Amino acid sequence: MTRPPDPDDQQAFVNRIVIALEQLGIEYAIGGSVAAMEYSAPRFTVDIDLMLTAETAELARLVEEVKSWQIYISPLEAILETDIPHGLPFNIMDGSAGTKADLFVVPPSGLSGAAMSRRRRRTWDDRTGVEAWFLAPEDVILYKLSYYRKSGETAPKHPTDITKMLAVVGHELDLTYIKNWAAEIGVADLWQALWDEFQKK
């Protein structure tokens, strides 16, 4: 049976992926709940989400690199023929440590293109000094609003994460950027409701 992941194992797992992506020259950004925590209150989360812009040759090199670690990564054929065409992530998993990463290959256009151009370099691991690229807080919010809507508004962790972010960085956000993209991706009402609630506090 796979044991529950240890925070130190998760840190080392992500460090290794981040270093590999940078050595391979693959553009990436950490998103999801891990990025939300960068701009709010830390908590342990099992999974990590990363956005990538990568060509087939770069993905092939990443697959070979991770396979050399003797842990699981989705086969290249599945990434190219199933995951990317359907907007699904491919996975890297270390069953012995119980750690997992979901990697989304995104186009360099639309919201994903804007988000990748605005990513921020931050210290990911204080102990080792490893740095990583993170989505900017505005883009973390937009993606979480999108995921919430696509879930049929049944995944409360997304608005909860956004509320926590607003409490910390709400007054620093580029509101015009969020408003424009929220309208573009069809989540303007969700954003307005959360922003109005924040303004009341």
Secondary structure, DSSP 4 states (H G I P E B T S, - for coil): -PPPPPHHHHHHHHHHHHHHHHHTT-EEEEEHHHHHHHTS-----SEEEEEEE--HHHHHHHHHHHHTTTSEE--HHHIIIIITTTTPPEEEEETTTTEEEEEEE--SSHHHHHHHHT-EEEEEETTTTEEEEE--HHHHHHHHHHHHHHTTS--THHHHHHHHHHHHHGGGS-HHHHHHHHHHTT-HHHHHHHHHHHHH-
